[in-house]
Amino acid sequence: MKKKVFFFLSLSLIIQANAQIMFCLRNDTLRPLTYSGGDEFNSATINEEAWGRHLWPKTNMAQNFAYDPNNSRIENGVAVFSLSQKDSIYIINPTEVDSNFIRQQKLQLNNHQFYLKYAAGSIISKQKYHYGLYELRFKIEKGKGVWPAFWFFGGNKNEEIDVFELKGERGNEIHVDTHCPYGCDRGYKNKLGLNTNWGNWMPVSNYLNEGFNIMLLDWREDELIWYINGYPLAYFKGKFSNPMNLFINTQVASAYSAFQPGPDETTICPNAFYVDYIRQWKELSAKNTPALIVSNGLNLSDRFSSDYFNKPLKQSGLMYNSKKFKEEQGMVSLVRLSQTKILVNTIGKINQAFSKIDFVGEYGDYHISQLGMERVIEIDGREKMLELILYVGKKKYLQKILLK
């Protein structure tokens, strides 16, 4: 299916500053961010200069699969990470041999050959990332034992941020977690008052196979906040001081893995994990007026419908910071498609409140009264500045935007 031409993000991590803007509405303040880098997956193939094609180790004996470059590909502007049933004999590198698994199963390796049933797709960024807001638009398919993931790893033991881990048989739950060099249980206690590790499954209102959802991670100096479709999902207080590589992959679980169960006769292969884009946003200095530059062919996939009203069901407990999340109202993103068109998208609680957006310019006023989906407004091409007015309930938020 063809993509609607909305906006193009370079496969490299540097583009024109302020070509795209996001506002986070938090604590009665519009916090401006500007696009910093990412991948829209608009090329014919995975960009080998930006991404490696498989994780390490390449083969996983206990989980019965190997990563195969053919299982990560691009189809009409969407990255597809597939799990396929592919009975094959693999030559196991000595460093990949799982001696504990071989001993438990009483197996023998002949000439380092091992039979594996599944092949999976993955990519790992060659660049390391650090603080910022990360956004992934994605969709999964049902399938028992299938295990898609979006995560960061720093290279050191227990230096990992799991933006999400999903299971095909748990399609209305999202697992988020952290793995810390110092341990992730400091300051977190269970109902008995004992230290407990942070991380768990978080239920959401709809199934993640029903349409595109947007997952976000706000990685700040001393805290992490997870969002699903602009709704706050989980909060972690702690530091990850080192830059990390970014991973997007699918795989299978097994009876011998942490995310059991594995697949069975009901699991249909191939099974796909779809990613429309990955984006990074950086906070804009309060000294700078946000500016929109005409973008050059930026895209948004219409392969599946958007399900931006999918939201967290659990609003209490160890991982849900109710006090802090009361401040979170949602996000507004703006892209100038052309001299006369701006794409507007809103996600989060503002879509449930009585909300609307006005843009006031020198040559006209422009209005959006129905939020919750991508909207394109047409403006007079002579406009040099607009005043954005966001109404949420009885409150009003103002922000000037330069047009370049």
DAQUITA-V251582 format. One record per run of one state. SS is the DSSP state (A for helix, B for strand, O for the rest). FROM is the first residue (numbers start at 1). LEN is the number of residues. If there is no record, write none. Layout:
BEGIN
SS & FROM & LEN
SS & FROM & LEN
END
This chain:
BEGIN
O & 1 & 3
B & 4 & 1
O & 5 & 2
B & 7 & 1
O & 8 & 12
B & 20 & 7
O & 27 & 2
B & 29 & 11
O & 40 & 11
B & 51 & 2
O & 53 & 6
B & 59 & 2
O & 61 & 4
B & 65 & 3
O & 68 & 1
A & 69 & 3
B & 72 & 4
O & 76 & 2
B & 78 & 14
O & 92 & 2
A & 94 & 3
O & 97 & 2
A & 99 & 7
O & 106 & 4
B & 110 & 1
O & 111 & 2
B & 113 & 8
O & 121 & 1
B & 122 & 8
O & 130 & 2
B & 132 & 8
O & 140 & 3
B & 143 & 1
O & 144 & 2
B & 146 & 1
O & 147 & 2
B & 149 & 5
O & 154 & 6
B & 160 & 6
O & 166 & 2
B & 168 & 1
O & 169 & 4
B & 173 & 7
O & 180 & 9
B & 189 & 1
O & 190 & 5
B & 195 & 1
O & 196 & 3
B & 199 & 6
O & 205 & 7
B & 212 & 8
O & 220 & 3
B & 223 & 6
O & 229 & 2
B & 231 & 7
O & 238 & 6
B & 244 & 6
O & 250 & 2
B & 252 & 1
O & 253 & 18
B & 271 & 13
O & 284 & 7
B & 291 & 2
O & 293 & 5
B & 298 & 1
O & 299 & 1
B & 300 & 1
O & 301 & 5
B & 306 & 1
O & 307 & 5
B & 312 & 1
O & 313 & 9
A & 322 & 4
O & 326 & 2
B & 328 & 9
O & 337 & 4
B & 341 & 7
O & 348 & 1
A & 349 & 3
O & 352 & 3
B & 355 & 7
O & 362 & 3
B & 365 & 4
O & 369 & 6
B & 375 & 4
O & 379 & 6
B & 385 & 8
O & 393 & 2
B & 395 & 9
O & 404 & 1
END
